[in-house]
Amino acid sequence: MAFYEFRLNDSSPALASVGGAWSVNTERIQGGIAGVRIRPLTATTIFDVSIVEYNGFTVYSKKGCKGELVEDFNTVIPVRGILTIRVTNATANEAFTAKVMVAP
């Protein structure tokens, strides 16, 4: 399995927005996702996260995450195309790191 890493940083105008929300698009993915890791700069930050397919279908969503979120899925979630990783409702405007584990 491969890992794709994306850095969401509020210092980049294209990725920052008011109110603790960021999003980033992945490269084109064919296969599935087997896990996700989202880490804010501080361990006390609370946030919501979702992963959305190119067609608008939400393939993963979790609310009220505190600090680092590490989730390995029991089954691979089939996806194709470009995904959007969204961090919303963050209690702090800070840098986030996002990793998605991609399965062929």
Disulfide bonds with the S-S distance in Angstrom:
none
